[in-house]
Amino acid sequence: MNTNLRLFTADVRSITPVYSGLGIQIDSLRIPYTVWGFHFCASVDPGPLHFHEHTKLGNAIKATSFDSDAAGLVGVNVRQVYALTFGIGSCLAGMAGSLISVMYSFSPSMGPPSP
């Protein structure tokens, strides 16, 4: 915590891109950027679900999550599945973080208190 405060100061920071105040105007209805962020997340969500349910690699991920030893015995490269799932999770977390960082302010002291 103290290292973060020394490196980044305790100032609250925010990201304000050019498009943050923009939205779509339909007659008297204005749809702000935050609603577009929700729609983006809702449109991205079915992709990983379809991948997980309907592909051979999705079945390999599911088998590895249930029992990695048994998945390895039937020919699944468990290390490769672990690396792939880490990459997919990192990608989704990066997309979510980029959307949240535009909507909310952040500081080094946010989050749960350290023990």
N, C-alpha and C positions, 0 to 999 in steps of 0.2 A: 504494500500500500504506500509506504513512504517513498519507495523508489519511483512509483508512478507519479506521485505528487512532485518529486524533484524533476523528473523528466518532462512532464506535460503541464505542470502547474495545476492549481485547483480550479481554474476557470472553466465555466460551463461552455461547451462548444457546440456548434451546430453546422450543418451543411445546408446552404441555401442556393440551390441551382437556379438557373434562369427560368426553368419551367415549373418551379414549385408553386407559383401563384396562378398558374394557368389551369384551365379546365375547358370543358365543352359547354357552350351556351346553346340551349334549345328553348326558344321562346323566353319565358321567364325563369326557366330551370337551369341552374348552373351546376355541373357535375365536377367537383374538385379533384385534385391529383390524388388525394388519399383514397378516394373510391376507385380510381384507376389502379392503385396499388393492390387493392383487394381483388379486383377483377383479374389482374395479372397473376396473382397467386392462385386464384380459382381456375384459371386457364392452364397453368403449369401443372397443377395437381394431378389430373388424369394421366399424364405421361408416364411418371414412374409407376403408377398403379397398373397401367396396361403392360408396361415392361415387366413388372414383377409377376403378373398373373399369366401372361401369354407367351413368354419366350423361354427358350432352353436355359439361358443364363439366369433368368428370374427364378426358374425352378432350382437351379444350382445354388442361388443365394438362399432360397427357402430351405433347401436340404442342409446347407452348411449351418444355418441358424438353429436348426433342430438338433443335429448331431454331426459335428465336424468330422469325427472319426469315421462314421458310416458313410458320409458323403465322399470322403477320400477313398474309401474302399470301392465305391462304385465308379470311380474315375474323375471325380470333381477335383480340380486344382484349388485346394482350400486357400493357399496363400494368395493366389490370384483373385479369388472371390473376396477375401478380406481387403485387398488393395482396391478393388473396384468399388466395394461398398463404402470404403472410406472416401474415395473420390466423389462418389455420388452424393454422400452426405455433406461433404465440404462444398460442393457446388450449390446444393440447395441452401445451405447455411449462408453462403456468400450472397446469393440472390436475396434471401430474406433480410440479411444485414444491410444490403444496399438500399432496400426499400424502407426499412425502419429508420436508418440514419438520416434520411431526408425528412421524415415526419416528426422525429423527436430529438431533443437536445441530449447530449451525453457529457459525462465528466469522468475523470479517473477514479472518483470515489463512489461511483454508482455500482449497484449490485449488492449481494449479501455481504454483511460484515465479515472480515477475516478473523479467524480464531486467535 
